[in-house]
Amino acid sequence: MGALVQIDTGDRRLLDSIGETMAEAARRSGAWLACRPGCTECCIGPFAITQLDARRLRAGLAALALADPARAAALRSRVEAYVAAAAPVYPGEPISGMLRDEDALPESLDDLPCPALDPATGCCDLYEARPITCRTFGPATHIGEWTLGACELCYIGATEEQMMACAVEIDPEDIENELLDALAQEGVGGMTIVAYALTSRAISE
């Protein structure tokens, strides 16, 4: 139990670091950023998340259930509907949700919105607990030495040099991998997706 408490403490440090980094990316990017509440471009279709993300999401749902039971219940309904739709083609374990091959996520799931997305508001019901991918997608970030990643809706009209000037490096201290190694030592590893991380079975474990 003590190790998990330390992991949670480390996760807060990771989120603080990433928050500062992405704030700097937003400052550099200015009007080139299209990211706004209600823009759901990055909320459609499945993507792999770590068990650190999954742990954080479950804590976020538990907190939401205390603060707003109705919203939490609606989110759980979306989770169950998502899993029911994804189960026949999901490239992973059908019960645990463990993802065997993130590159094998089928195109047939590409139109499914993330269950954490509130369709009425266009905002994330678990925003404070969202995965690292969600926190870092949009602004220009370094992916390797020579490659940049950014949302296709951002930087319209910007040159590659201008994007490079906006780009930031995510987690230069490699905090996330240290925490994932610590989780693995506790017997928790592998990848999943948001919906499976929030199933009733996952929450009960």
FENVENGI-V400473 format. One record per residue. D_FIRST is the distance of its C-alpha to the first C-alpha in Angstrom with 2 decimals. Layout:
D_FIRST, D_FIRST
//
This chain:
0.00, 3.80, 5.40, 5.23, 6.44, 8.81, 9.89, 10.76, 12.60, 14.32, 15.29, 17.04, 18.83, 19.88, 21.24, 23.10, 24.66, 25.73, 27.07, 29.25, 30.43, 31.44, 33.15, 35.20, 36.01, 37.23, 39.29, 40.93, 41.58, 43.06, 45.18, 44.41, 41.10, 41.61, 38.05, 38.34, 36.77, 38.27, 38.62, 36.69, 37.90, 34.44, 32.99, 35.09, 34.19, 30.94, 29.07, 26.09, 22.74, 19.60, 16.23, 15.21, 18.14, 17.25, 13.80, 15.73, 18.55, 16.69, 15.36, 18.99, 20.44, 18.43, 19.76, 23.19, 23.26, 23.00, 25.50, 27.92, 27.58, 30.77, 29.75, 26.43, 28.45, 30.90, 28.28, 26.84, 30.45, 30.93, 27.83, 29.22, 32.67, 31.48, 29.68, 32.79, 35.00, 32.97, 32.10, 35.51, 35.39, 31.73, 31.30, 27.98, 26.27, 27.69, 24.79, 21.62, 23.51, 22.62, 25.47, 27.50, 29.86, 29.61, 33.28, 34.25, 33.33, 36.73, 39.16, 39.48, 36.20, 37.38, 38.76, 35.72, 34.22, 30.48, 29.36, 27.74, 31.30, 33.18, 36.65, 38.33, 37.25, 36.54, 33.30, 29.62, 27.86, 24.49, 26.01, 23.38, 20.71, 23.14, 22.55, 23.57, 26.76, 27.81, 27.30, 29.43, 32.11, 35.52, 36.39, 37.52, 34.82, 35.28, 34.46, 35.41, 38.18, 40.98, 39.58, 38.78, 36.86, 37.87, 38.52, 42.05, 42.87, 42.34, 44.71, 47.79, 50.69, 48.64, 49.56, 47.16, 47.72, 46.82, 43.62, 42.77, 43.28, 40.73, 38.06, 34.76, 32.19, 28.72, 25.74, 27.90, 25.04, 23.30, 20.02, 19.30, 19.74, 17.47, 14.60, 15.72, 15.79, 12.20, 11.35, 13.89, 12.31, 9.35, 12.40, 12.99, 16.39, 19.90, 21.74, 22.62, 24.62, 24.01, 25.43, 23.34, 20.10, 21.14, 22.44, 21.57, 20.12, 17.75, 16.61, 16.09, 13.71
//
